[in-house]
């Protein structure tokens, strides 16, 4: 009787995880990363007190995620003689975390 009570409880986390994965995939696949551009621009502009604009933000997810930002404009401080500090485009790849080295085993010595 106890095994019947534990059966559905054990299966539910699997179904929950599977449903969460399906929802995540359904959200990420059609996601246009340019929707995130205005909040990023506002955040960086408020933190640096300089204007930031981007024309295109594209993220490719995968084993090595790639981020491409086109036509980035970053202004100088208001007191600077030139208004534009930088204008550029950038593409970068984000390396995945490597598995940590296995723990070092100490040899020799006496065991307590």
ChimeraX commands (.cxc) that place a marker at each C-alpha (Angstrom):
marker #1 position 0.00,0.00,0.00 radius 0.5
marker #1 position 2.87,2.35,0.72 radius 0.5
marker #1 position 4.37,1.66,-2.73 radius 0.5
marker #1 position 1.13,2.81,-4.41 radius 0.5
marker #1 position 1.21,6.09,-2.50 radius 0.5
marker #1 position 4.78,6.81,-3.57 radius 0.5
marker #1 position 4.30,5.92,-7.26 radius 0.5
marker #1 position 2.44,9.06,-8.41 radius 0.5
marker #1 position 4.54,11.25,-6.14 radius 0.5
marker #1 position 7.72,10.06,-7.85 radius 0.5
marker #1 position 6.30,10.58,-11.36 radius 0.5
marker #1 position 4.94,14.07,-10.77 radius 0.5
marker #1 position 8.34,15.84,-10.65 radius 0.5
marker #1 position 9.22,14.25,-13.99 radius 0.5
marker #1 position 6.00,15.49,-15.61 radius 0.5
marker #1 position 6.45,18.92,-14.01 radius 0.5
marker #1 position 10.02,19.18,-15.29 radius 0.5
marker #1 position 8.95,18.03,-18.75 radius 0.5
marker #1 position 6.11,20.57,-18.86 radius 0.5
marker #1 position 8.48,23.34,-17.72 radius 0.5
marker #1 position 10.96,22.36,-20.45 radius 0.5
marker #1 position 8.24,22.46,-23.13 radius 0.5
marker #1 position 7.07,25.90,-21.94 radius 0.5
marker #1 position 10.67,27.17,-21.88 radius 0.5
marker #1 position 11.35,25.93,-25.42 radius 0.5
marker #1 position 8.06,27.38,-26.66 radius 0.5
marker #1 position 9.04,30.76,-25.18 radius 0.5
marker #1 position 12.72,30.85,-26.23 radius 0.5
marker #1 position 12.36,29.73,-29.85 radius 0.5
marker #1 position 10.16,32.62,-31.05 radius 0.5
marker #1 position 11.70,35.17,-28.67 radius 0.5
marker #1 position 12.91,38.33,-30.41 radius 0.5
marker #1 position 15.86,39.59,-28.39 radius 0.5
marker #1 position 15.22,43.15,-29.61 radius 0.5
marker #1 position 12.36,43.22,-27.09 radius 0.5
marker #1 position 15.04,43.24,-24.38 radius 0.5
marker #1 position 16.97,46.09,-26.02 radius 0.5
marker #1 position 15.07,49.10,-24.52 radius 0.5
marker #1 position 15.36,47.91,-20.89 radius 0.5
marker #1 position 19.07,47.17,-21.41 radius 0.5
marker #1 position 19.61,50.63,-22.94 radius 0.5
marker #1 position 17.76,52.31,-20.07 radius 0.5
marker #1 position 19.64,50.35,-17.41 radius 0.5
marker #1 position 23.10,51.05,-18.84 radius 0.5
marker #1 position 22.24,54.70,-19.53 radius 0.5
marker #1 position 21.06,55.21,-15.94 radius 0.5
marker #1 position 24.12,53.50,-14.44 radius 0.5
marker #1 position 26.67,55.35,-16.61 radius 0.5
marker #1 position 24.76,58.64,-16.96 radius 0.5
marker #1 position 25.50,58.50,-20.69 radius 0.5
marker #1 position 23.18,57.76,-23.60 radius 0.5
marker #1 position 23.35,54.25,-25.07 radius 0.5
marker #1 position 21.55,53.16,-28.25 radius 0.5
marker #1 position 21.63,49.89,-30.20 radius 0.5
marker #1 position 19.98,49.15,-33.53 radius 0.5
marker #1 position 19.92,45.34,-33.31 radius 0.5
marker #1 position 20.39,42.72,-30.60 radius 0.5
marker #1 position 20.61,39.11,-31.71 radius 0.5
marker #1 position 21.30,36.12,-29.45 radius 0.5
marker #1 position 21.91,32.60,-30.74 radius 0.5
marker #1 position 21.62,29.97,-28.02 radius 0.5
marker #1 position 23.55,26.74,-28.29 radius 0.5
marker #1 position 26.63,24.98,-26.98 radius 0.5
marker #1 position 28.52,28.27,-27.40 radius 0.5
marker #1 position 25.96,31.10,-27.17 radius 0.5
marker #1 position 26.66,34.05,-29.47 radius 0.5
marker #1 position 25.58,37.66,-28.87 radius 0.5
marker #1 position 25.62,40.17,-31.74 radius 0.5
marker #1 position 24.90,43.88,-31.20 radius 0.5
marker #1 position 24.87,46.21,-34.22 radius 0.5
marker #1 position 25.32,49.97,-34.42 radius 0.5
marker #1 position 26.00,50.69,-30.77 radius 0.5
marker #1 position 26.16,54.40,-29.94 radius 0.5
marker #1 position 27.56,55.46,-26.58 radius 0.5
marker #1 position 27.71,59.16,-25.74 radius 0.5
marker #1 position 30.35,61.08,-23.83 radius 0.5
marker #1 position 29.63,62.93,-20.63 radius 0.5
marker #1 position 27.71,66.18,-21.08 radius 0.5
marker #1 position 30.78,68.25,-20.18 radius 0.5
marker #1 position 32.99,66.60,-22.88 radius 0.5
marker #1 position 33.80,68.58,-26.05 radius 0.5
marker #1 position 32.73,65.73,-28.36 radius 0.5
marker #1 position 29.25,64.26,-27.89 radius 0.5
marker #1 position 30.03,60.77,-29.27 radius 0.5
marker #1 position 32.30,58.59,-27.19 radius 0.5
marker #1 position 31.98,55.42,-29.26 radius 0.5
marker #1 position 30.13,53.97,-32.22 radius 0.5
marker #1 position 30.67,50.27,-32.99 radius 0.5
marker #1 position 29.20,46.81,-33.64 radius 0.5
marker #1 position 30.22,43.74,-31.67 radius 0.5
marker #1 position 29.85,39.97,-31.86 radius 0.5
marker #1 position 30.98,37.76,-29.00 radius 0.5
marker #1 position 30.80,34.12,-28.05 radius 0.5
marker #1 position 30.17,33.08,-24.47 radius 0.5
marker #1 position 32.27,30.04,-23.54 radius 0.5
marker #1 position 30.48,27.38,-21.55 radius 0.5
marker #1 position 31.75,26.60,-18.07 radius 0.5
marker #1 position 34.21,23.76,-18.04 radius 0.5
marker #1 position 33.88,20.88,-15.68 radius 0.5
marker #1 position 36.10,21.37,-12.67 radius 0.5
marker #1 position 39.18,19.23,-12.34 radius 0.5
marker #1 position 38.69,16.13,-10.23 radius 0.5
marker #1 position 39.73,16.57,-6.61 radius 0.5
marker #1 position 43.39,16.00,-5.89 radius 0.5
marker #1 position 44.12,12.85,-3.96 radius 0.5
marker #1 position 46.84,13.06,-1.39 radius 0.5
marker #1 position 49.22,10.13,-1.34 radius 0.5
marker #1 position 51.46,9.04,1.44 radius 0.5
marker #1 position 51.23,10.14,5.00 radius 0.5
marker #1 position 49.38,8.38,7.77 radius 0.5
marker #1 position 45.65,8.07,8.08 radius 0.5
marker #1 position 44.23,8.96,11.52 radius 0.5
marker link #1:1,2 radius 0.2
marker link #1:2,3 radius 0.2
marker link #1:3,4 radius 0.2
marker link #1:4,5 radius 0.2
marker link #1:5,6 radius 0.2
marker link #1:6,7 radius 0.2
marker link #1:7,8 radius 0.2
marker link #1:8,9 radius 0.2
marker link #1:9,10 radius 0.2
marker link #1:10,11 radius 0.2
marker link #1:11,12 radius 0.2
marker link #1:12,13 radius 0.2
marker link #1:13,14 radius 0.2
marker link #1:14,15 radius 0.2
marker link #1:15,16 radius 0.2
marker link #1:16,17 radius 0.2
marker link #1:17,18 radius 0.2
marker link #1:18,19 radius 0.2
marker link #1:19,20 radius 0.2
marker link #1:20,21 radius 0.2
marker link #1:21,22 radius 0.2
marker link #1:22,23 radius 0.2
marker link #1:23,24 radius 0.2
marker link #1:24,25 radius 0.2
marker link #1:25,26 radius 0.2
marker link #1:26,27 radius 0.2
marker link #1:27,28 radius 0.2
marker link #1:28,29 radius 0.2
marker link #1:29,30 radius 0.2
marker link #1:30,31 radius 0.2
marker link #1:31,32 radius 0.2
marker link #1:32,33 radius 0.2
marker link #1:33,34 radius 0.2
marker link #1:34,35 radius 0.2
marker link #1:35,36 radius 0.2
marker link #1:36,37 radius 0.2
marker link #1:37,38 radius 0.2
marker link #1:38,39 radius 0.2
marker link #1:39,40 radius 0.2
marker link #1:40,41 radius 0.2
marker link #1:41,42 radius 0.2
marker link #1:42,43 radius 0.2
marker link #1:43,44 radius 0.2
marker link #1:44,45 radius 0.2
marker link #1:45,46 radius 0.2
marker link #1:46,47 radius 0.2
marker link #1:47,48 radius 0.2
marker link #1:48,49 radius 0.2
marker link #1:49,50 radius 0.2
marker link #1:50,51 radius 0.2
marker link #1:51,52 radius 0.2
marker link #1:52,53 radius 0.2
marker link #1:53,54 radius 0.2
marker link #1:54,55 radius 0.2
marker link #1:55,56 radius 0.2
marker link #1:56,57 radius 0.2
marker link #1:57,58 radius 0.2
marker link #1:58,59 radius 0.2
marker link #1:59,60 radius 0.2
marker link #1:60,61 radius 0.2
marker link #1:61,62 radius 0.2
marker link #1:62,63 radius 0.2
marker link #1:63,64 radius 0.2
marker link #1:64,65 radius 0.2
marker link #1:65,66 radius 0.2
marker link #1:66,67 radius 0.2
marker link #1:67,68 radius 0.2
marker link #1:68,69 radius 0.2
marker link #1:69,70 radius 0.2
marker link #1:70,71 radius 0.2
marker link #1:71,72 radius 0.2
marker link #1:72,73 radius 0.2
marker link #1:73,74 radius 0.2
marker link #1:74,75 radius 0.2
marker link #1:75,76 radius 0.2
marker link #1:76,77 radius 0.2
marker link #1:77,78 radius 0.2
marker link #1:78,79 radius 0.2
marker link #1:79,80 radius 0.2
marker link #1:80,81 radius 0.2
marker link #1:81,82 radius 0.2
marker link #1:82,83 radius 0.2
marker link #1:83,84 radius 0.2
marker link #1:84,85 radius 0.2
marker link #1:85,86 radius 0.2
marker link #1:86,87 radius 0.2
marker link #1:87,88 radius 0.2
marker link #1:88,89 radius 0.2
marker link #1:89,90 radius 0.2
marker link #1:90,91 radius 0.2
marker link #1:91,92 radius 0.2
marker link #1:92,93 radius 0.2
marker link #1:93,94 radius 0.2
marker link #1:94,95 radius 0.2
marker link #1:95,96 radius 0.2
marker link #1:96,97 radius 0.2
marker link #1:97,98 radius 0.2
marker link #1:98,99 radius 0.2
marker link #1:99,100 radius 0.2
marker link #1:100,101 radius 0.2
marker link #1:101,102 radius 0.2
marker link #1:102,103 radius 0.2
marker link #1:103,104 radius 0.2
marker link #1:104,105 radius 0.2
marker link #1:105,106 radius 0.2
marker link #1:106,107 radius 0.2
marker link #1:107,108 radius 0.2
marker link #1:108,109 radius 0.2
marker link #1:109,110 radius 0.2
marker link #1:110,111 radius 0.2
marker link #1:111,112 radius 0.2
view
